[in-house]
């Protein structure tokens, strides 16, 4: 029998999550490492964070809200950010993590003995190097999107993960949002019949994030140097899971085209003046990129990237089959044999109640307090659960590379008058025998 008496560190952590910095992110009954008897797990998950800017700090707060997770190291080239992250960890009742500030100190971090995994929220060009350092040091890897943008990067991630036996997980929080998880359950139960088409998109006005206060170009605007879909995984991740990609099905090829590029010029001229360099610059990336993907079993997918014009958010998330359809834009559903009125959309409430994903049933109250509709919490929870149990991550290295490499495929297709470009098979044929994980409802 164990005692539920809390030590000083645990009491401090609980105060942390109940006050300001971590408020709303932790519910004891939904925490990590709590056994049926209510006792904390003996084995902590020890994490290192590389990149603790806005996104990294947000996920650091999520990690600190999880029972049995320790932050042992933080790394960023900006010393003030490292100091801020260290203070946050200490405020949660944990020892001050080791800090690293050198340009390649993520390699030193990865070699630490008191570390199980490395999470990175650096600029995109460092995602692959940080993950490779982690895997080669025998650590789990978790990366923000995309994990890679070149063929050689993707291949090296796969080969290194296979060689070391350590997973590399794309931390795709959109794959954990409540509506897409419900659709995953319903689709596995056959409620949409045989699928024919899906639609998805990363569509919202992100012009504000492209420029600094004086019109200096930030990473979103700088992404305009390549004409492609630079950020496909939020959209394609949930759809890939619906379609059992890399688990009995695969993406075969893609065609892509982009509209003209004028949105950022209009925005910069309005905000900084018509003579500002940002208003006159010739941007390579079209305002809207549209890709069409064909799967091995004949299902088609339309994929959009649209962030450079004034528009409300819309992730679309449409799934269509021989028995019915769901529209994420409307958040409504029509099932031919179940909906009360023929050819009429209905609300999803009763379906959500009946087909809610087990993760949402169990952790919904705490997840909803985190970012991205609860996706941040559930995604990070799955990542640390895999580390604790020594299992593969739910989004594995094959998913990580397949979803991410769309950045490269779309660029090639756009540059060649929308000619088809084949998807690499990072599973090397294993997709034919791999099975999707069946959801128990």
CORRA-V732007 format. One record per residue. RES is the residue in three letters. OMEGA is omega in whole degrees, 0 to 359 (none if undefined). NEAR is the number of other ideal C-beta (glycine too) atoms within 10 Angstrom. D_LAST is the distance of its C-alpha to the last C-alpha in Angstrom with 2 decimals. Layout:
BEGIN
[[RES:OMEGA:NEAR:D_LAST] [RES:OMEGA:NEAR:D_LAST]]
END
This chain:
BEGIN
[[UNK:181:4:31.90] [UNK:179:10:31.74] [UNK:178:6:33.31] [UNK:178:8:31.53] [UNK:184:6:34.86] [UNK:175:12:34.43] [UNK:184:10:36.94] [UNK:181:8:38.81] [UNK:181:13:36.68] [UNK:177:13:33.43] [UNK:178:11:35.19] [UNK:180:15:36.47] [UNK:180:23:33.09] [UNK:176:17:31.63] [UNK:180:14:34.61] [UNK:185:24:34.07] [UNK:180:24:30.54] [UNK:184:13:31.59] [UNK:169:10:34.69] [UNK:193:9:35.19] [UNK:183:17:34.18] [UNK:186:21:30.70] [UNK:174:13:30.09] [UNK:185:13:26.63] [UNK:185:22:24.94] [UNK:171:23:24.26] [UNK:188:15:22.60] [UNK:183:11:23.28] [UNK:181:10:20.03] [UNK:186:17:18.19] [UNK:177:19:20.87] [UNK:166:19:21.17] [UNK:178:18:22.42] [UNK:181:15:21.91] [UNK:181:10:21.38] [UNK:180:5:20.26] [UNK:180:8:23.94] [UNK:183:10:24.17] [UNK:179:13:26.42] [UNK:178:18:26.57] [UNK:180:14:26.02] [UNK:186:9:29.38] [UNK:178:13:28.76] [UNK:172:18:28.98] [UNK:186:24:28.06] [UNK:188:19:31.35] [UNK:169:29:31.45] [UNK:181:27:34.29] [UNK:176:27:34.37] [UNK:186:28:36.57] [UNK:182:27:37.36] [UNK:170:25:37.12] [UNK:183:15:38.11] [UNK:181:10:36.06] [UNK:180:16:32.78] [UNK:179:22:33.28] [UNK:177:19:34.08] [UNK:180:16:31.04] [UNK:174:28:28.76] [UNK:177:25:31.00] [UNK:177:20:30.25] [UNK:181:24:26.49] [UNK:181:24:27.12] [UNK:179:24:29.36] [UNK:184:27:26.76] [UNK:178:25:24.53] [UNK:174:21:25.23] [UNK:177:16:26.97] [UNK:180:26:27.92] [UNK:177:20:31.65] [UNK:186:26:33.63] [UNK:181:21:36.59] [UNK:176:26:38.16] [UNK:185:29:38.47] [UNK:174:30:40.43] [UNK:181:25:41.91] [UNK:176:16:45.32] [UNK:186:12:45.92] [UNK:181:10:47.03] [UNK:180:9:46.35] [UNK:177:20:42.65] [UNK:179:22:42.48] [UNK:179:15:44.26] [UNK:180:16:41.97] [UNK:179:24:38.86] [UNK:179:20:40.54] [UNK:179:12:41.32] [UNK:179:21:37.75] [UNK:179:22:36.58] [UNK:179:15:39.37] [UNK:178:17:38.53] [UNK:177:24:35.09] [UNK:179:18:36.93] [UNK:176:20:36.81] [UNK:179:12:39.91] [UNK:181:12:41.42] [UNK:177:25:39.89] [UNK:183:18:42.34] [UNK:178:18:43.35] [UNK:183:20:44.30] [UNK:180:15:46.11] [UNK:183:11:47.67] [UNK:179:7:46.80] [UNK:181:13:45.36] [UNK:175:17:44.48] [UNK:177:27:40.82] [UNK:177:18:42.10] [UNK:178:15:43.52] [UNK:184:26:40.35] [UNK:183:25:38.30] [UNK:182:14:40.72] [UNK:180:17:40.25] [UNK:182:7:39.41] [UNK:186:11:37.44] [UNK:177:22:34.76] [UNK:187:21:31.43] [UNK:177:24:30.52] [UNK:174:27:32.13] [UNK:180:27:30.70] [UNK:173:28:32.93] [UNK:178:25:33.48] [UNK:167:21:36.94] [UNK:188:12:38.45] [UNK:185:19:36.97] [UNK:179:10:39.89] [UNK:183:19:39.06] [UNK:181:28:35.36] [UNK:179:25:36.13] [UNK:180:17:39.00] [UNK:180:26:37.06] [UNK:179:34:34.11] [UNK:178:21:36.58] [UNK:180:23:38.37] [UNK:182:30:35.22] [UNK:181:26:34.10] [UNK:178:16:37.66] [UNK:178:20:37.87] [UNK:181:13:34.85] [UNK:168:24:32.51] [UNK:177:26:29.07] [UNK:174:33:29.47] [UNK:187:31:27.67] [UNK:171:29:29.39] [UNK:192:21:29.48] [UNK:340:23:29.87] [UNK:182:26:31.25] [UNK:183:31:31.54] [UNK:179:26:34.43] [UNK:181:20:36.73] [UNK:181:13:38.80] [UNK:183:14:38.30] [UNK:176:9:39.95] [UNK:181:22:37.76] [UNK:181:24:34.55] [UNK:181:15:35.98] [UNK:177:18:37.16] [UNK:180:26:33.80] [UNK:183:22:32.16] [UNK:181:14:35.06] [UNK:177:20:35.26] [UNK:179:25:31.58] [UNK:183:14:31.84] [UNK:184:10:35.15] [UNK:183:17:34.19] [UNK:180:10:30.64] [UNK:183:22:29.55] [UNK:172:23:26.77] [UNK:186:30:27.60] [UNK:169:27:24.80] [UNK:185:29:25.34] [UNK:186:27:24.16] [UNK:184:27:22.76] [UNK:180:25:21.44] [UNK:177:21:20.93] [UNK:181:26:18.07] [UNK:180:29:16.22] [UNK:193:23:17.07] [UNK:184:19:14.62] [UNK:181:19:15.41] [UNK:176:24:15.29] [UNK:176:24:11.89] [UNK:179:21:10.65] [UNK:177:27:12.78] [UNK:178:19:11.45] [UNK:183:19:7.95] [UNK:180:23:10.13] [UNK:177:21:12.58] [UNK:179:16:10.65] [UNK:175:11:9.92] [UNK:185:10:13.68] [UNK:177:19:14.19] [UNK:181:22:17.08] [UNK:176:16:18.63] [UNK:185:11:20.77] [UNK:178:21:21.28] [UNK:186:14:24.88] [UNK:172:13:25.25] [UNK:180:26:23.84] [UNK:182:20:25.78] [UNK:180:27:25.67] [UNK:169:27:28.28] [UNK:190:25:29.47] [UNK:172:21:31.61] [UNK:182:13:33.24] [UNK:181:16:36.75] [UNK:182:17:37.30] [UNK:181:20:41.11] [UNK:183:10:41.61] [UNK:183:12:40.12] [UNK:186:23:42.51] [UNK:174:20:45.68] [UNK:184:11:47.10] [UNK:180:7:49.31] [UNK:178:8:52.37] [UNK:177:16:50.78] [UNK:185:12:50.16] [UNK:177:19:47.47] [UNK:191:12:44.24] [UNK:180:12:41.58] [UNK:179:18:39.97] [UNK:180:24:43.39] [UNK:175:13:44.52] [UNK:180:19:41.62] [UNK:178:21:43.68] [UNK:179:11:45.92] [UNK:182:17:43.67] [UNK:185:19:42.75] [UNK:167:26:39.09] [UNK:186:33:35.53] [UNK:189:25:35.71] [UNK:190:20:32.23] [UNK:197:28:29.67] [UNK:177:28:26.58] [UNK:183:22:25.15] [UNK:189:27:25.07] [UNK:184:28:24.35] [UNK:179:24:21.70] [UNK:181:26:18.66] [UNK:178:26:20.15] [UNK:177:27:20.74] [UNK:176:24:17.10] [UNK:187:24:16.27] [UNK:180:25:19.13] [UNK:179:19:18.33] [UNK:185:27:21.71] [UNK:179:24:23.11] [UNK:183:21:20.45] [UNK:178:15:21.87] [UNK:177:20:23.42] [UNK:170:22:25.88] [UNK:181:26:27.97] [UNK:181:15:31.36] [UNK:185:15:33.75] [UNK:167:24:34.33] [UNK:187:19:37.08] [UNK:173:27:37.79] [UNK:181:16:40.39] [UNK:175:23:41.30] [UNK:175:15:43.20] [UNK:184:9:46.41] [UNK:179:18:46.40] [UNK:186:13:47.94] [UNK:182:24:45.38] [UNK:175:24:46.20] [UNK:179:19:49.91] [UNK:182:15:49.63] [UNK:182:21:47.61] [UNK:179:24:50.02] [UNK:181:15:53.06] [UNK:186:11:51.84] [UNK:186:15:50.89] [UNK:180:17:53.58] [UNK:185:11:56.28] [UNK:181:10:57.19] [UNK:179:8:59.30] [UNK:180:16:56.66] [UNK:180:11:55.87] [UNK:179:22:52.16] [UNK:183:18:53.16] [UNK:185:11:55.39] [UNK:175:15:53.28] [UNK:182:7:52.19] [UNK:182:22:48.45] [UNK:187:15:47.16] [UNK:176:25:43.56] [UNK:182:22:43.09] [UNK:181:20:41.54] [UNK:174:21:38.68] [UNK:180:27:37.33] [UNK:179:20:35.50] [UNK:176:27:34.02] [UNK:184:16:32.75] [UNK:176:27:30.65] [UNK:177:16:30.35] [UNK:181:21:27.64] [UNK:182:16:28.40] [UNK:170:13:26.66] [UNK:177:11:28.51] [UNK:177:22:26.17] [UNK:180:14:28.14] [UNK:169:23:27.31] [UNK:185:17:29.61] [UNK:183:24:29.71] [UNK:167:19:31.90] [UNK:188:27:33.54] [UNK:184:21:35.45] [UNK:190:24:36.63] [UNK:177:26:40.40] [UNK:177:17:40.94] [UNK:181:9:40.39] [UNK:172:14:37.01] [UNK:178:7:33.97] [UNK:176:11:30.74] [UNK:181:14:28.55] [UNK:176:21:25.91] [UNK:180:18:25.42] [UNK:178:23:22.05] [UNK:174:20:22.45] [UNK:187:27:20.45] [UNK:180:19:22.15] [UNK:185:20:21.70] [UNK:180:10:23.12] [UNK:181:16:20.85] [UNK:188:18:20.84] [UNK:171:18:21.05] [UNK:177:28:19.83] [UNK:176:17:22.51] [UNK:177:21:21.98] [UNK:179:13:25.66] [UNK:192:12:25.23] [UNK:178:14:21.60] [UNK:189:15:21.53] [UNK:171:24:19.98] [UNK:176:19:21.42] [UNK:191:17:19.81] [UNK:184:14:22.68] [UNK:184:8:21.34] [UNK:182:13:19.33] [UNK:187:15:21.38] [UNK:182:6:24.09] [UNK:179:8:27.05] [UNK:174:7:28.01] [UNK:182:7:28.35] [UNK:177:9:27.40] [UNK:172:15:24.93] [UNK:179:15:22.65] [UNK:185:11:21.04] [UNK:189:20:17.43] [UNK:184:9:16.92] [UNK:178:11:15.13] [UNK:178:20:12.76] [UNK:180:17:12.18] [UNK:184:9:11.46] [UNK:188:11:8.96] [UNK:177:20:7.31] [UNK:181:17:8.12] [UNK:180:24:7.18] [UNK:178:12:6.42] [UNK:181:20:10.16] [UNK:177:21:11.20] [UNK:186:9:9.67] [UNK:188:14:11.51] [UNK:184:20:14.49] [UNK:183:16:15.04] [UNK:180:13:18.24] [UNK:182:23:19.94] [UNK:184:26:18.85] [UNK:180:13:20.33] [UNK:181:17:23.68] [UNK:184:26:23.95] [UNK:176:15:25.26] [UNK:175:16:23.93] [UNK:182:17:21.42] [UNK:182:23:19.72] [UNK:181:22:19.59] [UNK:182:23:22.35] [UNK:185:29:20.74] [UNK:178:27:17.34] [UNK:181:27:19.29] [UNK:177:25:21.80] [UNK:178:24:19.36] [UNK:179:19:17.76] [UNK:182:26:21.38] [UNK:176:26:22.62] [UNK:178:16:19.73] [UNK:179:21:20.71] [UNK:182:23:24.33] [UNK:184:18:23.86] [UNK:181:10:22.17] [UNK:182:11:24.47] [UNK:175:10:21.84] [UNK:179:15:21.83] [UNK:182:24:20.57] [UNK:169:19:17.53] [UNK:189:27:20.24] [UNK:185:22:22.84] [UNK:178:28:26.55] [UNK:175:25:26.27] [UNK:182:26:24.03] [UNK:183:33:26.31] [UNK:181:27:29.42] [UNK:180:26:28.26] [UNK:185:29:27.13] [UNK:188:28:30.18] [UNK:175:25:32.83] [UNK:176:28:32.52] [UNK:181:23:35.12] [UNK:182:21:37.59] [UNK:182:25:36.76] [UNK:178:29:37.14] [UNK:180:22:40.44] [UNK:181:16:41.82] [UNK:179:24:40.95] [UNK:182:25:42.41] [UNK:183:15:45.53] [UNK:175:12:46.07] [UNK:175:8:45.94] [UNK:175:17:42.21] [UNK:179:12:42.57] [UNK:176:15:39.41] [UNK:182:21:38.38] [UNK:171:11:36.28] [UNK:169:19:33.30] [UNK:175:17:33.98] [UNK:183:17:31.65] [UNK:176:24:30.95] [UNK:183:21:28.94] [UNK:174:10:32.13] [UNK:182:9:30.48] [UNK:179:12:27.53] [UNK:184:20:25.17] [UNK:182:12:25.89] [UNK:177:9:24.26] [UNK:184:15:21.69] [UNK:174:8:18.05] [UNK:177:16:15.24] [UNK:181:9:12.54] [UNK:183:7:9.49] [UNK:178:15:6.23] [UNK:180:6:3.81] [UNK:none:13:0.00]]
END
